[in-house]
Amino acid sequence: SPAEAAFRDEVRTWLAEHLVGEFAEVGGGGGPADDTAWELRVEWEKVLGRDCWVGLDWPEEYGGRNASFAEQVIFNEEYAKADAPTRVSFFGEGLFAPTLLAYGTEAQKRRFLPKIQAAEELWCQGYSEPNAGSDLSNVQTRAVLDGDQWVVNGQKVWTTFAHISR
């Protein structure tokens, strides 16, 4: 549609103006669990977030653009064509935020979404464990509140990005 073509032009223009210097040199290699050039990619994520490309489909009231599915596809196509850096907010933006938007309280949305968009908080994923794998209904690990701290008991096989989440 004409609106989608205009959106594609906006994405291309924005990438051409911002994907320069060190950001352009990083390229789009690796996948969501790749921590190559991590701090530079975090800085890139901050640039994306500042201009509301992080949380693209979120409602505008939470800093998003309320992008349609077609616009999200267009963004991802142009992002890949530009060989832009591998994103670092996959777990926060891609896994946690949709759940928060669907089931979170207003206070939770106001607390977490801006920090995810600004790349001030980076999330990790850790639910694989012996005898459960990623079957969340069979997870044995539990967190118990002890005073003002959570004590986690159980065993995890892996936790992607635990060492760099913040």
C-alpha positions as CSV (number, residue, x, y, z in Angstrom):
1,S,0.0,0.0,0.0
2,P,1.1,3.6,-0.3
3,A,1.3,3.9,3.5
4,E,3.5,0.8,3.7
5,A,5.8,2.1,0.9
6,A,6.1,5.4,2.8
7,F,7.0,3.4,6.0
8,R,9.6,1.4,4.0
9,D,11.1,4.7,2.8
10,E,11.2,6.0,6.4
11,V,13.0,2.9,7.6
12,R,15.5,3.0,4.8
13,T,16.2,6.7,5.3
14,W,16.6,6.3,9.1
15,L,19.0,3.4,8.7
16,A,21.0,5.2,6.0
17,E,21.4,8.2,8.4
18,H,22.1,6.2,11.6
19,L,23.9,3.0,10.5
20,V,27.3,4.6,10.1
21,G,30.8,4.3,11.5
22,E,31.3,1.6,14.1
23,F,27.6,0.6,13.9
24,A,27.9,-0.1,10.2
25,E,31.2,-2.0,10.8
26,V,29.6,-4.5,13.2
27,G,27.3,-5.9,10.6
28,G,24.5,-8.3,11.3
29,G,26.3,-11.6,11.9
30,G,25.4,-14.0,14.6
31,G,22.1,-14.6,16.2
32,P,20.2,-13.5,19.4
33,A,22.6,-15.4,21.7
34,D,25.8,-13.9,20.0
35,D,27.6,-11.5,22.3
36,T,30.2,-10.2,19.7
37,A,30.7,-6.5,20.0
38,W,28.2,-6.5,22.8
39,E,28.7,-3.0,24.3
40,L,28.7,-1.4,20.8
41,R,25.4,-3.2,20.0
42,V,23.9,-2.0,23.3
43,E,24.8,1.5,22.2
44,W,23.1,0.8,18.8
45,E,20.0,-0.5,20.7
46,K,19.8,2.8,22.6
47,V,19.8,4.6,19.3
48,L,17.0,2.3,18.0
49,G,15.1,2.8,21.2
50,R,15.4,6.6,21.2
51,D,13.6,6.7,17.9
52,C,11.0,4.1,18.9
53,W,12.3,1.2,16.7
54,V,12.5,-0.9,19.9
55,G,8.9,-1.8,20.8
56,L,7.8,-1.0,17.2
57,D,4.5,-2.8,17.7
58,W,3.8,-1.5,21.2
59,P,1.0,1.0,21.7
60,E,2.1,4.6,21.4
61,E,1.2,5.2,25.1
62,Y,4.1,2.9,26.0
63,G,6.6,4.5,23.6
64,G,5.9,2.3,20.6
65,R,4.7,3.1,17.1
66,N,1.7,0.7,17.2
67,A,3.1,-0.8,14.0
68,S,1.1,-3.3,12.0
69,F,2.3,-6.7,11.3
70,A,3.2,-5.6,7.7
71,E,5.2,-2.7,9.1
72,Q,7.1,-5.0,11.4
73,V,8.0,-7.3,8.5
74,I,9.0,-4.3,6.4
75,F,11.3,-3.0,9.3
76,N,12.9,-6.4,9.7
77,E,13.4,-6.8,5.9
78,E,15.1,-3.4,5.6
79,Y,17.1,-4.0,8.8
80,A,18.5,-7.2,7.4
81,K,19.1,-5.7,4.0
82,A,21.1,-2.9,5.7
83,D,23.2,-5.5,7.5
84,A,22.5,-3.7,10.8
85,P,23.9,-5.1,14.1
86,T,22.3,-8.1,15.7
87,R,19.8,-6.9,18.2
88,V,20.4,-7.2,21.9
89,S,16.9,-6.8,23.3
90,F,15.5,-10.0,22.0
91,F,14.5,-11.4,25.4
92,G,13.1,-8.1,26.8
93,E,11.5,-6.8,23.7
94,G,10.6,-10.1,22.0
95,L,9.6,-12.3,24.9
96,F,8.9,-10.4,28.1
97,A,7.3,-7.2,26.7
98,P,4.5,-9.0,24.8
99,T,3.6,-10.9,27.9
100,L,3.7,-7.8,30.0
101,L,1.5,-5.9,27.5
102,A,-1.0,-8.7,27.5
103,Y,-1.1,-9.5,31.3
104,G,0.9,-6.9,33.2
105,T,-0.5,-4.2,35.4
106,E,-0.3,-0.6,34.4
107,A,2.4,0.0,37.0
108,Q,4.5,-2.9,35.6
109,K,4.2,-1.6,32.0
110,R,5.3,1.9,33.1
111,R,8.1,0.4,35.1
112,F,9.6,-2.0,32.6
113,L,8.8,-1.0,29.0
114,P,10.7,2.4,29.0
115,K,13.8,0.6,30.4
116,I,13.6,-2.1,27.8
117,Q,13.2,0.5,25.0
118,A,16.1,2.6,26.3
119,A,18.3,-0.5,26.6
120,E,18.8,0.3,30.3
121,E,17.6,-3.1,31.3
122,L,18.6,-6.1,29.3
123,W,16.9,-9.4,30.0
124,C,18.1,-13.0,29.9
125,Q,16.3,-16.3,29.6
126,G,16.8,-19.1,32.0
127,Y,14.2,-21.8,32.2
128,S,15.9,-25.0,30.9
129,E,16.7,-27.5,33.6
130,P,17.2,-31.2,34.2
131,N,14.0,-33.3,33.8
132,A,12.2,-30.3,32.4
133,G,14.1,-28.8,29.4
134,S,12.1,-25.8,28.4
135,D,8.8,-27.4,29.5
136,L,7.6,-24.7,31.8
137,S,4.9,-26.8,33.3
138,N,7.5,-29.2,34.7
139,V,10.1,-26.6,36.0
140,Q,11.2,-27.5,39.5
141,T,13.2,-24.3,40.3
142,R,11.5,-21.9,42.7
143,A,12.1,-18.4,44.0
144,V,11.2,-17.7,47.6
145,L,11.1,-14.2,49.1
146,D,13.4,-14.0,52.1
147,G,13.1,-10.6,53.6
148,D,13.7,-8.2,50.7
149,Q,15.7,-10.7,48.5
150,W,14.6,-13.5,46.3
151,V,16.3,-16.8,46.9
152,V,16.3,-19.1,43.9
153,N,16.6,-22.9,44.5
154,G,17.0,-25.3,41.7
155,Q,19.3,-26.1,38.8
156,K,19.5,-24.6,35.4
157,V,21.2,-26.1,32.4
158,W,21.8,-22.8,30.7
159,T,20.8,-19.2,30.9
160,T,21.3,-17.2,27.8
161,F,22.8,-13.7,28.5
162,A,22.8,-14.1,32.3
163,H,26.3,-12.8,32.3
164,I,25.4,-9.6,30.5
165,S,21.8,-8.9,31.5
166,R,21.3,-5.8,33.6
